[in-house]
Amino acid sequence: MSRTGRAVATEEESVSANSFGSLSKLQVGGKSYDIYRLDAVEGSARLPYSLKVLLENLLRTEDGANVTGDHIRALAGWDSQAQPSKEIQFTPARVIMQDFTGVPCVVDLATMREAVRELGGDATRINPLAPAEMVIDHSVIVDYFGSPDAFERNVQVEYERNKERYQFLRWGQTAFDEFKVVPPGTGIVHQVNIEHLARVVFDRDGVAYPDTCVGTDSHTTMENGIGVLGWGVGGIEAEAAMLGQPISMLIPRVVGFKLTGELPAGTTATDLVLTITEMLRKHGVVGKFVEFYGEGVHALPLANRATIGNMSPEFGSTCAIFPIDDETLKYLRLTGRSDEQIALVEAYAKEQGMWLDPSVEPEFSEYLELDLATVVPSLAGPKRPQDRISLADAKQTWRRDVQNYASSVQGPADEASDESFPASDSPAISRGGDGDRPREQGTNGSVRPHNVVPVTLEDGTSFELDHGHVAVAAITSCTNTSNPYVMIGAALLAKNAVEKGLTRKPWVKTSLAPGSQVVTDYYERAGLTPYLDKIGFHLVGYGCTTCIGNTGPLQPEISKAVNDNDLAVTAVLSGNRNFEGRISPDVKMNYLASPPLVIAYALAGTMDIDILNDPIADGTDGPVYLRDIWPEPEEVASIVESSIGQEMFVKDYADVFKGDERWRGLDIPTGDTFEWDPTSTYVRKAPYFDGMETEPAPVTDIHGARVLAKLGDSVTTDHISPAGSIKVGTPAAQYLQDNGVAVRDFNSYGSRRGNHEVMIRGTFANIRLRNQLLDDVEGGFTRDFTQDGAPQSYIYDAAQNYAAQGTPLVVIAGKEYGSGSSRDWAAKGTALLGVRAVIAESYERIHRSNLIGMGVLPLQFKDGESAASLGLTGTETFDITGVEALNEGGTPSEVTVKADGREFTAVVRIDTPGEADYYRNGGIMQYVLRNLLRK
């Protein structure tokens, strides 16, 4: 018997529980578990790890209806080179949520309870059948920073702003079985997931099986780093999963990503993941699984694997998974999992052929390879995670890109997008705003853009603000704060900087928001907290903060200078997203970087610096270079080893659902159904089931539709449904003010997702959205063809006018429509505005699924066609015919679209029979509710 327990399975104990007779016993450390043996199915041994997990899922859930023997044989006989065409039903073991997406989930479940009761059913049947856990991490905003009491003050404001939401969630925790809430101030959902909630192997009712988990956040894939198969889904799909509805999917292609070598000194996990993101986005992995293998995997600590898994949505894959190995067990032991659980994980993985063997190359659909030794220090920006920039080229690239963000900078706006280019090809950038100041020649022949503006803060501090100055430097997001190597590296860099007399520049808003309390525990043990505090990186909260757009306001004097002078200031953050308009309304250019580089740029104060070769700042003994303060990898590893212990995780997660006195002191509503407050601006009864009949009405074609928005490429769910601040003067702001909410209490769109009235008004309201129906206009505007002359109007106002006339709406878009977050409100808001169909060149997986889940038809231009090639301006009236074929039980592959005098065919992106059922019912929630009533 090994230290962690030896697996023993005997044939005489085997009991047939399905058509394959795969149920048998697994003995681990004196305890017996039932398992569904993969080797009972011919062909299973050659499958990649991720497909083995899916295969076990089918074996265990075979019922002859949703899952049949044919489904199991189809997966076991997987053709690695085939295009996905065979549908299976995946039943996740659990669901995880964060509060921005989780609150509307609970609102929907509470509304479903009322709908069931009104239709004559038992309201309590609406109840999670699988464990559902929510971590409140998206609501803390960095209102206060740079002071020892910043954390306490931010949490206090968080409770004041979100009291209604938190009371509602506490009701949900008592009203619904299998639903638990991790209170505010604990950590970030994905870090809490891998450190505590993830089981890796489940043990339920005596059956052992792989932990699988879908989540209402696209970065749920962080759990892939510890061998848990899962991904982000929309909130409506998560609700269905909680209620026992399997997730319909096609058997995917699996991309094998081989890792060799080791990371060189001076590089970080962030540099690695930005490199992988660039590679996989270029390769094309949307809708595919990515699985890592090879000798290089052993060189990656579990924290690095989790960082890579976290960024899966940024390269577009469904998941990015690492099989179980000794490193997995080491991490489970460190984070305080029981010896019994660790023994089960090891025994189960080895018995089922799920243990990583680096010498074996599984069969994959496609293959990529990366030598870790080739990774170099990097950033990504200024608006997409896949736009990696070698740190050596960061200054030059910023000078090229700034011309797209500041009207005072002249030069061609469409320079080549290569990450590096010769100095002689650098665009000449003139200084704007101060015509008598000469242009400053850069060291590489480029010209530095100037727009120098004097600023004096309230405390008397004076400085000059310019294009490229770093206005926000945030150590934020579970992507990197879950990784002790980069976090210790950042703290050591801070220590070295303080000892040389450096501090942040006065215009930089600095913040430290770790993903769990363990981070601050090991900072304290290592004695590094005072150095972070000294340069302004005080703890501001345990939450997503800047990564989700909860950056909070810049100092008023800085904000005014930026906006009055059109300054293209920058943000540098250790997050996973840098989309336009996401980080701060005052910041146009956003860069992703490792935590040590976040601090380095806060010290430098500008992106217009060759940070590898120019002095960062003057210290007490003269100029200080990055190489002078960059920590040695041996020192980082030594401190990680000595300062992090199992007891930290055990202590911090001992009462993880209990919360502090503020949480426990909230008044809790009672009852099986929720008593809605008609005056609430946070939580309102959802309208999705209003007037719903027990049987769905027939699907209809679309006639006389108008274009609400005509959009370009890479429109993200942030563009469609922003999470950040609510701008004064917009329809959402007007609604709040009409309901007695002061501007200072607007909070964010994300925090108000429990109120559909706010969210409808906020749909397509991103301040950086460009609707091509208008000329050079940013924000949530369109042309209103119900009015004479089709004047510019807010999108919400125009949609209301169209609804009054009974006019259906369509949206036209380019490539990668709906990339980014798994934001279900991007689909909910679209549907509630009256949009019947979206026609795009391509979709990101989650948003396409969410559209169907809300009864919106996703159509795709044929390959080689686009709105431009077809001559569509968005001013046309659209007829879409052929949709009614769905009433016959199948799914048409194409429909006919007529736009005034033009006619073309569009591909129907309803990809599975299950999705067709959802669409025929008007959405996934209506489908599930009707099924429950039938039962």
LUMLUMVO-479570 format. One record per residue (C-alpha): x, y, z. Coordinates in steps of 0.5 Angstrom, whole numbers, plus 500, padded with zeros to 3 digits. Layout:
x=X&y=Y&z=Z
...
END
This chain:
x=500&y=500&z=500
x=503&y=507&z=498
x=503&y=513&z=503
x=497&y=516&z=499
x=493&y=509&z=498
x=493&y=503&z=493
x=487&y=502&z=488
x=484&y=495&z=488
x=479&y=494&z=483
x=476&y=487&z=483
x=472&y=483&z=477
x=468&y=479&z=482
x=465&y=486&z=485
x=463&y=489&z=479
x=456&y=490&z=478
x=453&y=492&z=472
x=449&y=499&z=472
x=449&y=501&z=465
x=450&y=498&z=458
x=457&y=497&z=459
x=457&y=493&z=466
x=463&y=499&z=468
x=461&y=499&z=475
x=466&y=496&z=480
x=469&y=497&z=487
x=475&y=501&z=488
x=479&y=500&z=495
x=483&y=506&z=498
x=486&y=506&z=505
x=480&y=501&z=507
x=475&y=505&z=504
x=471&y=502&z=498
x=468&y=507&z=493
x=464&y=505&z=487
x=467&y=507&z=480
x=465&y=507&z=473
x=471&y=504&z=469
x=473&y=507&z=463
x=477&y=500&z=461
x=470&y=497&z=460
x=469&y=501&z=454
x=473&y=499&z=448
x=477&y=505&z=445
x=478&y=509&z=452
x=485&y=508&z=453
x=487&y=512&z=447
x=483&y=518&z=449
x=486&y=525&z=451
x=485&y=526&z=459
x=479&y=531&z=458
x=475&y=526&z=454
x=476&y=521&z=459
x=473&y=525&z=464
x=467&y=526&z=459
x=467&y=519&z=458
x=466&y=517&z=465
x=461&y=523&z=465
x=457&y=519&z=460
x=458&y=512&z=463
x=455&y=515&z=470
x=449&y=519&z=467
x=447&y=514&z=462
x=439&y=513&z=462
x=437&y=511&z=455
x=434&y=518&z=454
x=439&y=524&z=454
x=445&y=519&z=455
x=445&y=513&z=451
x=450&y=507&z=449
x=451&y=510&z=442
x=453&y=517&z=445
x=458&y=513&z=449
x=461&y=509&z=443
x=461&y=515&z=439
x=466&y=519&z=444
x=470&y=512&z=445
x=471&y=512&z=438
x=473&y=519&z=437
x=475&y=521&z=431
x=481&y=526&z=432
x=481&y=529&z=425
x=473&y=530&z=424
x=470&y=536&z=425
x=465&y=536&z=431
x=458&y=534&z=429
x=456&y=529&z=434
x=452&y=531&z=440
x=453&y=529&z=447
x=450&y=531&z=454
x=455&y=533&z=459
x=452&y=533&z=467
x=457&y=538&z=471
x=458&y=535&z=478
x=457&y=542&z=481
x=456&y=550&z=479
x=460&y=556&z=481
x=458&y=563&z=481
x=461&y=570&z=483
x=456&y=575&z=485
x=455&y=579&z=479
x=453&y=573&z=475
x=450&y=570&z=481
x=445&y=575&z=483
x=441&y=575&z=477
x=442&y=567&z=477
x=438&y=567&z=484
x=433&y=572&z=482
x=431&y=568&z=476
x=431&y=562&z=480
x=426&y=566&z=485
x=422&y=568&z=479
x=422&y=561&z=477
x=419&y=559&z=484
x=413&y=564&z=483
x=412&y=562&z=476
x=411&y=554&z=478
x=407&y=556&z=483
x=402&y=561&z=478
x=402&y=555&z=473
x=400&y=550&z=479
x=406&y=547&z=481
x=410&y=546&z=487
x=415&y=552&z=488
x=420&y=548&z=492
x=421&y=544&z=486
x=426&y=549&z=484
x=432&y=547&z=487
x=439&y=546&z=486
x=440&y=539&z=485
x=448&y=539&z=484
x=452&y=543&z=489
x=452&y=551&z=487
x=457&y=555&z=491
x=458&y=563&z=490
x=463&y=567&z=492
x=462&y=575&z=493
x=468&y=578&z=490
x=466&y=583&z=484
x=463&y=588&z=489
x=468&y=591&z=492
x=471&y=598&z=489
x=477&y=601&z=490
x=474&y=608&z=493
x=480&y=608&z=498
x=487&y=607&z=496
x=494&y=608&z=499
x=493&y=608&z=506
x=493&y=603&z=512
x=485&y=603&z=513
x=484&y=603&z=505
x=481&y=595&z=506
x=477&y=597&z=512
x=474&y=603&z=508
x=473&y=600&z=502
x=469&y=594&z=505
x=465&y=598&z=509
x=462&y=602&z=503
x=461&y=595&z=499
x=456&y=593&z=505
x=453&y=600&z=505
x=452&y=600&z=497
x=450&y=592&z=497
x=446&y=591&z=503
x=440&y=589&z=499
x=444&y=585&z=494
x=447&y=581&z=500
x=440&y=580&z=504
x=437&y=577&z=498
x=443&y=572&z=497
x=443&y=571&z=505
x=435&y=569&z=503
x=438&y=565&z=497
x=442&y=561&z=502
x=437&y=559&z=507
x=431&y=558&z=501
x=435&y=553&z=497
x=438&y=547&z=498
x=445&y=545&z=496
x=447&y=553&z=495
x=452&y=556&z=499
x=455&y=563&z=499
x=462&y=565&z=501
x=461&y=572&z=504
x=465&y=579&z=501
x=472&y=580&z=504
x=474&y=573&z=503
x=477&y=572&z=496
x=476&y=571&z=489
x=472&y=566&z=486
x=477&y=562&z=482
x=482&y=562&z=487
x=478&y=560&z=493
x=475&y=555&z=488
x=482&y=552&z=487
x=485&y=553&z=494
x=479&y=550&z=497
x=472&y=548&z=493
x=475&y=544&z=488
x=475&y=536&z=490
x=479&y=534&z=484
x=475&y=527&z=485
x=468&y=527&z=488
x=466&y=522&z=493
x=458&y=523&z=493
x=453&y=517&z=496
x=459&y=512&z=496
x=461&y=514&z=488
x=468&y=516&z=486
x=468&y=520&z=480
x=472&y=526&z=477
x=470&y=533&z=479
x=467&y=537&z=474
x=465&y=544&z=474
x=461&y=550&z=470
x=461&y=557&z=472
x=458&y=563&z=471
x=465&y=567&z=470
x=469&y=565&z=463
x=475&y=564&z=468
x=472&y=558&z=471
x=477&y=555&z=467
x=483&y=556&z=472
x=481&y=550&z=475
x=483&y=546&z=469
x=490&y=547&z=472
x=489&y=542&z=478
x=485&y=537&z=473
x=478&y=539&z=474
x=474&y=539&z=467
x=470&y=545&z=467
x=469&y=552&z=463
x=465&y=558&z=464
x=457&y=558&z=461
x=452&y=564&z=461
x=448&y=565&z=468
x=442&y=562&z=464
x=446&y=555&z=462
x=448&y=555&z=469
x=441&y=555&z=472
x=439&y=550&z=468
x=445&y=546&z=470
x=443&y=547&z=477
x=436&y=544&z=476
x=439&y=538&z=473
x=439&y=540&z=466
x=445&y=537&z=462
x=449&y=541&z=458
x=448&y=540&z=450
x=455&y=540&z=447
x=459&y=537&z=441
x=464&y=532&z=442
x=470&y=537&z=441
x=477&y=537&z=437
x=483&y=537&z=442
x=489&y=541&z=441
x=495&y=538&z=444
x=500&y=543&z=447
x=507&y=540&z=448
x=511&y=544&z=453
x=519&y=543&z=453
x=524&y=546&z=457
x=524&y=551&z=463
x=523&y=558&z=464
x=529&y=562&z=464
x=531&y=567&z=470
x=527&y=573&z=469
x=521&y=571&z=466
x=514&y=569&z=470
x=508&y=565&z=469
x=505&y=572&z=466
x=510&y=572&z=461
x=509&y=565&z=459
x=501&y=565&z=459
x=501&y=572&z=455
x=506&y=568&z=450
x=501&y=562&z=450
x=495&y=566&z=449
x=498&y=569&z=443
x=500&y=563&z=440
x=493&y=560&z=441
x=489&y=566&z=439
x=493&y=566&z=432
x=492&y=558&z=431
x=485&y=558&z=433
x=482&y=554&z=438
x=475&y=557&z=439
x=470&y=551&z=441
x=476&y=547&z=442
x=479&y=543&z=448
x=487&y=545&z=449
x=491&y=540&z=453
x=498&y=540&z=456
x=503&y=535&z=456
x=510&y=533&z=455
x=516&y=534&z=460
x=516&y=541&z=461
x=509&y=540&z=464
x=513&y=537&z=470
x=517&y=544&z=470
x=511&y=548&z=472
x=509&y=549&z=479
x=501&y=548&z=480
x=500&y=556&z=480
x=503&y=557&z=473
x=498&y=551&z=471
x=492&y=555&z=474
x=495&y=562&z=471
x=495&y=558&z=464
x=488&y=555&z=465
x=485&y=562&z=468
x=487&y=565&z=461
x=483&y=560&z=457
x=478&y=565&z=455
x=483&y=570&z=452
x=485&y=565&z=447
x=478&y=562&z=446
x=478&y=555&z=448
x=473&y=552&z=452
x=478&y=549&z=457
x=486&y=549&z=458
x=487&y=543&z=462
x=493&y=539&z=465
x=492&y=532&z=467
x=493&y=530&z=475
x=500&y=528&z=477
x=505&y=529&z=483
x=504&y=536&z=483
x=497&y=536&z=483
x=497&y=532&z=490
x=503&y=537&z=492
x=498&y=543&z=491
x=492&y=539&z=494
x=496&y=537&z=501
x=499&y=545&z=501
x=492&y=547&z=501
x=490&y=543&z=506
x=486&y=538&z=503
x=485&y=531&z=507
x=489&y=525&z=507
x=483&y=521&z=505
x=482&y=526&z=499
x=489&y=526&z=497
x=489&y=519&z=497
x=483&y=518&z=493
x=485&y=523&z=488
x=491&y=519&z=486
x=488&y=512&z=487
x=482&y=514&z=482
x=487&y=518&z=477
x=492&y=512&z=476
x=486&y=506&z=476
x=482&y=510&z=471
x=489&y=512&z=466
x=488&y=519&z=468
x=495&y=520&z=471
x=500&y=524&z=467
x=505&y=520&z=464
x=510&y=525&z=460
x=513&y=520&z=456
x=507&y=518&z=453
x=504&y=523&z=447
x=496&y=522&z=447
x=492&y=522&z=440
x=490&y=530&z=439
x=487&y=533&z=433
x=492&y=538&z=433
x=499&y=539&z=435
x=503&y=545&z=438
x=509&y=546&z=442
x=513&y=551&z=446
x=520&y=551&z=449
x=519&y=554&z=455
x=526&y=557&z=455
x=524&y=561&z=449
x=519&y=566&z=453
x=521&y=573&z=454
x=519&y=578&z=459
x=512&y=581&z=456
x=506&y=585&z=456
x=500&y=585&z=453
x=496&y=591&z=450
x=493&y=596&z=449
x=486&y=593&z=448
x=487&y=585&z=447
x=490&y=580&z=452
x=493&y=576&z=445
x=496&y=583&z=443
x=503&y=581&z=446
x=509&y=586&z=446
x=516&y=584&z=448
x=518&y=588&z=454
x=524&y=590&z=450
x=519&y=593&z=445
x=514&y=596&z=450
x=516&y=603&z=449
x=516&y=603&z=441
x=510&y=600&z=441
x=506&y=605&z=445
x=509&y=610&z=441
x=506&y=607&z=435
x=499&y=605&z=438
x=498&y=612&z=442
x=496&y=615&z=435
x=489&y=611&z=435
x=487&y=614&z=442
x=489&y=621&z=443
x=486&y=626&z=437
x=492&y=631&z=439
x=497&y=626&z=436
x=498&y=626&z=428
x=500&y=620&z=424
x=497&y=614&z=420
x=492&y=610&z=424
x=493&y=603&z=421
x=500&y=602&z=422
x=503&y=595&z=421
x=501&y=591&z=428
x=508&y=587&z=428
x=510&y=587&z=435
x=517&y=590&z=433
x=519&y=594&z=427
x=525&y=598&z=425
x=526&y=605&z=428
x=526&y=608&z=421
x=519&y=605&z=420
x=517&y=608&z=426
x=511&y=613&z=425
x=513&y=621&z=426
x=508&y=623&z=432
x=507&y=630&z=433
x=506&y=633&z=440
x=499&y=636&z=441
x=496&y=641&z=445
x=502&y=645&z=446
x=504&y=648&z=439
x=511&y=652&z=441
x=514&y=646&z=445
x=519&y=642&z=440
x=518&y=635&z=439
x=523&y=630&z=443
x=527&y=625&z=439
x=527&y=618&z=442
x=533&y=614&z=443
x=530&y=609&z=437
x=529&y=615&z=432
x=521&y=615&z=434
x=518&y=622&z=436
x=515&y=622&z=443
x=508&y=625&z=443
x=507&y=631&z=448
x=501&y=634&z=451
x=504&y=636&z=458
x=499&y=639&z=463
x=500&y=641&z=470
x=496&y=638&z=475
x=496&y=640&z=483
x=493&y=635&z=488
x=489&y=637&z=494
x=495&y=636&z=498
x=499&y=641&z=494
x=503&y=636&z=490
x=504&y=638&z=483
x=507&y=635&z=477
x=506&y=635&z=470
x=501&y=630&z=466
x=502&y=627&z=459
x=500&y=622&z=454
x=503&y=615&z=457
x=503&y=617&z=464
x=501&y=611&z=468
x=494&y=613&z=472
x=493&y=606&z=475
x=497&y=600&z=477
x=494&y=595&z=480
x=496&y=588&z=483
x=489&y=585&z=482
x=485&y=579&z=479
x=486&y=571&z=481
x=490&y=570&z=474
x=496&y=572&z=478
x=495&y=573&z=485
x=494&y=566&z=486
x=501&y=565&z=484
x=506&y=566&z=490
x=512&y=566&z=485
x=510&y=572&z=482
x=507&y=575&z=488
x=513&y=574&z=492
x=517&y=577&z=486
x=513&y=583&z=486
x=514&y=584&z=494
x=521&y=583&z=493
x=522&y=588&z=488
x=518&y=593&z=492
x=523&y=592&z=498
x=529&y=593&z=493
x=526&y=599&z=491
x=524&y=602&z=498
x=532&y=600&z=500
x=534&y=605&z=494
x=529&y=610&z=496
x=524&y=609&z=490
x=516&y=610&z=491
x=510&y=611&z=486
x=509&y=617&z=482
x=504&y=621&z=485
x=499&y=621&z=479
x=499&y=613&z=480
x=493&y=610&z=483
x=496&y=604&z=486
x=492&y=598&z=489
x=493&y=591&z=492
x=487&y=586&z=491
x=489&y=579&z=492
x=485&y=573&z=491
x=485&y=570&z=498
x=487&y=572&z=505
x=493&y=567&z=504
x=497&y=572&z=500
x=497&y=577&z=506
x=498&y=571&z=511
x=505&y=569&z=507
x=507&y=577&z=506
x=506&y=578&z=513
x=510&y=572&z=515
x=516&y=574&z=510
x=516&y=581&z=513
x=514&y=584&z=506
x=508&y=588&z=507
x=511&y=594&z=510
x=515&y=595&z=503
x=509&y=594&z=499
x=505&y=599&z=504
x=511&y=604&z=503
x=510&y=605&z=495
x=503&y=605&z=496
x=501&y=598&z=494
x=496&y=598&z=501
x=491&y=592&z=501
x=484&y=595&z=498
x=480&y=589&z=498
x=480&y=581&z=497
x=476&y=581&z=490
x=477&y=583&z=483
x=477&y=590&z=483
x=481&y=593&z=477
x=480&y=587&z=473
x=473&y=587&z=473
x=473&y=595&z=472
x=472&y=596&z=479
x=478&y=601&z=479
x=474&y=607&z=483
x=475&y=614&z=481
x=482&y=617&z=479
x=483&y=623&z=484
x=479&y=629&z=481
x=484&y=633&z=479
x=487&y=628&z=475
x=481&y=626&z=472
x=479&y=633&z=470
x=486&y=634&z=467
x=485&y=627&z=463
x=479&y=629&z=460
x=480&y=636&z=459
x=486&y=635&z=455
x=484&y=628&z=452
x=490&y=625&z=455
x=492&y=618&z=453
x=494&y=616&z=460
x=495&y=608&z=461
x=493&y=603&z=466
x=498&y=597&z=468
x=495&y=591&z=471
x=496&y=584&z=473
x=489&y=582&z=470
x=487&y=578&z=465
x=482&y=583&z=461
x=484&y=590&z=458
x=478&y=591&z=453
x=477&y=598&z=451
x=472&y=602&z=457
x=473&y=596&z=462
x=478&y=599&z=467
x=477&y=606&z=468
x=473&y=611&z=464
x=479&y=616&z=464
x=484&y=611&z=461
x=484&y=609&z=454
x=490&y=604&z=454
x=491&y=598&z=458
x=496&y=593&z=459
x=497&y=586&z=462
x=503&y=585&z=466
x=506&y=581&z=472
x=505&y=583&z=479
x=513&y=585&z=479
x=512&y=589&z=472
x=506&y=593&z=475
x=510&y=595&z=481
x=516&y=597&z=476
x=511&y=601&z=472
x=508&y=605&z=478
x=515&y=607&z=480
x=517&y=609&z=473
x=510&y=613&z=472
x=510&y=612&z=464
x=509&y=607&z=459
x=514&y=612&z=455
x=520&y=608&z=457
x=525&y=603&z=455
x=524&y=600&z=462
x=529&y=595&z=461
x=535&y=600&z=459
x=533&y=607&z=462
x=533&y=609&z=469
x=526&y=607&z=472
x=527&y=613&z=477
x=533&y=617&z=481
x=534&y=614&z=488
x=538&y=616&z=494
x=544&y=614&z=490
x=543&y=616&z=483
x=539&y=613&z=477
x=536&y=606&z=479
x=535&y=601&z=473
x=530&y=595&z=473
x=536&y=590&z=473
x=538&y=593&z=480
x=531&y=592&z=483
x=529&y=585&z=480
x=529&y=579&z=485
x=533&y=573&z=484
x=529&y=567&z=482
x=533&y=563&z=488
x=531&y=568&z=493
x=523&y=568&z=490
x=523&y=560&z=491
x=527&y=560&z=498
x=521&y=565&z=501
x=516&y=562&z=497
x=518&y=555&z=501
x=519&y=558&z=507
x=513&y=563&z=508
x=507&y=559&z=505
x=504&y=553&z=510
x=499&y=548&z=510
x=496&y=551&z=516
x=495&y=558&z=513
x=490&y=555&z=508
x=487&y=551&z=514
x=486&y=557&z=518
x=483&y=561&z=513
x=478&y=556&z=510
x=476&y=553&z=516
x=469&y=558&z=517
x=469&y=560&z=509
x=462&y=560&z=509
x=461&y=564&z=516
x=463&y=571&z=514
x=464&y=577&z=519
x=460&y=580&z=524
x=457&y=585&z=518
x=455&y=579&z=514
x=452&y=575&z=520
x=448&y=581&z=522
x=444&y=582&z=516
x=437&y=581&z=516
x=435&y=575&z=513
x=428&y=575&z=509
x=424&y=568&z=510
x=420&y=564&z=506
x=420&y=559&z=500
x=419&y=565&z=495
x=422&y=572&z=496
x=418&y=578&z=497
x=420&y=583&z=492
x=421&y=590&z=494
x=418&y=594&z=489
x=422&y=600&z=490
x=429&y=596&z=490
x=434&y=599&z=485
x=438&y=593&z=486
x=433&y=586&z=486
x=427&y=586&z=481
x=423&y=580&z=479
x=425&y=578&z=472
x=420&y=579&z=466
x=422&y=572&z=463
x=416&y=568&z=465
x=411&y=574&z=464
x=405&y=571&z=460
x=408&y=564&z=459
x=404&y=558&z=457
x=405&y=551&z=459
x=406&y=550&z=451
x=411&y=554&z=447
x=408&y=558&z=441
x=411&y=556&z=434
x=417&y=559&z=432
x=416&y=565&z=426
x=420&y=568&z=421
x=422&y=575&z=422
x=419&y=581&z=418
x=420&y=588&z=417
x=426&y=588&z=422
x=431&y=594&z=423
x=438&y=595&z=425
x=439&y=597&z=432
x=447&y=597&z=432
x=452&y=595&z=426
x=458&y=593&z=429
x=465&y=591&z=427
x=470&y=586&z=429
x=472&y=584&z=436
x=466&y=587&z=440
x=466&y=584&z=447
x=461&y=582&z=452
x=464&y=588&z=455
x=462&y=593&z=449
x=455&y=589&z=449
x=454&y=590&z=457
x=459&y=594&z=461
x=460&y=592&z=468
x=463&y=598&z=470
x=461&y=605&z=472
x=454&y=608&z=470
x=455&y=615&z=466
x=451&y=621&z=468
x=446&y=623&z=463
x=445&y=616&z=460
x=438&y=612&z=460
x=441&y=608&z=466
x=443&y=614&z=470
x=436&y=617&z=469
x=432&y=611&z=471
x=436&y=611&z=478
x=436&y=618&z=479
x=428&y=618&z=477
x=428&y=613&z=483
x=431&y=617&z=488
x=439&y=614&z=487
x=444&y=620&z=488
x=450&y=620&z=483
x=455&y=618&z=489
x=450&y=611&z=490
x=450&y=609&z=483
x=455&y=603&z=484
x=456&y=599&z=478
x=452&y=596&z=472
x=455&y=589&z=475
x=452&y=590&z=482
x=446&y=592&z=479
x=445&y=586&z=475
x=439&y=584&z=479
x=435&y=589&z=476
x=433&y=588&z=469
x=431&y=596&z=468
x=438&y=598&z=469
x=441&y=593&z=465
x=436&y=594&z=459
x=438&y=601&z=459
x=446&y=599&z=460
x=446&y=594&z=454
x=450&y=597&z=448
x=452&y=603&z=453
x=460&y=602&z=453
x=463&y=608&z=453
x=468&y=606&z=447
x=462&y=602&z=443
x=462&y=604&z=436
x=456&y=603&z=432
x=457&y=604&z=425
x=450&y=607&z=423
x=454&y=613&z=426
x=460&y=617&z=424
x=466&y=617&z=429
x=461&y=617&z=435
x=463&y=613&z=441
x=458&y=610&z=446
x=451&y=607&z=447
x=448&y=611&z=441
x=444&y=609&z=434
x=440&y=612&z=429
x=433&y=612&z=430
x=429&y=610&z=424
x=422&y=611&z=427
x=423&y=619&z=427
x=424&y=623&z=421
x=431&y=624&z=419
x=433&y=618&z=423
x=437&y=622&z=428
x=442&y=620&z=433
x=439&y=617&z=439
x=441&y=613&z=445
x=440&y=605&z=443
x=435&y=604&z=449
x=431&y=610&z=447
x=431&y=608&z=440
x=429&y=600&z=442
x=423&y=603&z=446
x=420&y=607&z=440
x=421&y=601&z=435
x=418&y=596&z=441
x=412&y=601&z=441
x=411&y=600&z=433
x=412&y=593&z=433
x=418&y=593&z=429
x=423&y=587&z=431
x=431&y=589&z=431
x=437&y=585&z=429
x=444&y=587&z=430
x=450&y=586&z=425
x=457&y=585&z=427
x=464&y=582&z=425
x=469&y=577&z=427
x=469&y=574&z=434
x=462&y=577&z=436
x=461&y=577&z=444
x=468&y=575&z=446
x=471&y=576&z=453
x=466&y=575&z=459
x=461&y=569&z=460
x=456&y=575&z=461
x=449&y=573&z=461
x=446&y=580&z=461
x=450&y=581&z=454
x=444&y=576&z=451
x=439&y=578&z=456
x=439&y=585&z=455
x=440&y=584&z=447
x=433&y=580&z=448
x=430&y=585&z=452
x=431&y=590&z=447
x=427&y=587&z=442
x=433&y=584&z=438
x=430&y=578&z=434
x=437&y=576&z=431
x=444&y=577&z=430
x=448&y=576&z=424
x=456&y=576&z=425
x=462&y=574&z=421
x=464&y=569&z=427
x=462&y=568&z=435
x=465&y=567&z=441
x=462&y=560&z=444
x=459&y=563&z=450
x=456&y=569&z=448
x=453&y=565&z=442
x=450&y=560&z=447
x=447&y=565&z=451
x=444&y=568&z=445
x=440&y=562&z=444
x=439&y=561&z=451
x=435&y=568&z=451
x=431&y=566&z=444
x=435&y=570&z=440
x=437&y=567&z=433
x=445&y=567&z=432
x=446&y=567&z=424
x=453&y=567&z=421
x=455&y=570&z=414
x=458&y=565&z=410
x=465&y=564&z=409
x=468&y=570&z=405
x=462&y=574&z=406
x=461&y=580&z=411
x=456&y=586&z=411
x=462&y=590&z=407
x=462&y=585&z=402
x=454&y=585&z=401
x=454&y=592&z=401
x=450&y=593&z=408
x=450&y=599&z=411
x=445&y=598&z=417
x=440&y=603&z=414
x=436&y=597&z=410
x=429&y=593&z=413
x=431&y=586&z=414
x=426&y=580&z=412
x=429&y=573&z=415
x=425&y=567&z=412
x=426&y=559&z=413
x=426&y=560&z=421
x=420&y=557&z=421
x=423&y=550&z=419
x=425&y=549&z=426
x=417&y=548&z=428
x=418&y=541&z=424
x=423&y=539&z=429
x=430&y=540&z=426
x=434&y=545&z=425
x=435&y=549&z=418
x=442&y=550&z=416
x=441&y=556&z=413
x=436&y=562&z=412
x=434&y=567&z=407
x=436&y=574&z=409
x=433&y=580&z=404
x=435&y=587&z=406
x=431&y=592&z=401
x=434&y=590&z=394
x=439&y=585&z=397
x=438&y=578&z=398
x=443&y=573&z=401
x=443&y=566&z=405
x=446&y=566&z=412
x=448&y=560&z=416
x=444&y=558&z=422
x=449&y=557&z=428
x=444&y=553&z=432
x=449&y=547&z=433
x=446&y=542&z=437
x=439&y=539&z=437
x=438&y=541&z=445
x=440&y=548&z=443
x=434&y=548&z=438
x=429&y=546&z=443
x=431&y=552&z=447
x=430&y=556&z=442
x=423&y=553&z=440
x=421&y=554&z=447
x=424&y=562&z=447
x=430&y=560&z=451
x=433&y=555&z=456
x=429&y=558&z=462
x=423&y=557&z=459
x=425&y=550&z=457
x=427&y=547&z=463
x=421&y=550&z=467
x=416&y=547&z=462
x=420&y=540&z=463
x=419&y=541&z=470
x=412&y=542&z=470
x=411&y=536&z=465
x=414&y=532&z=471
END
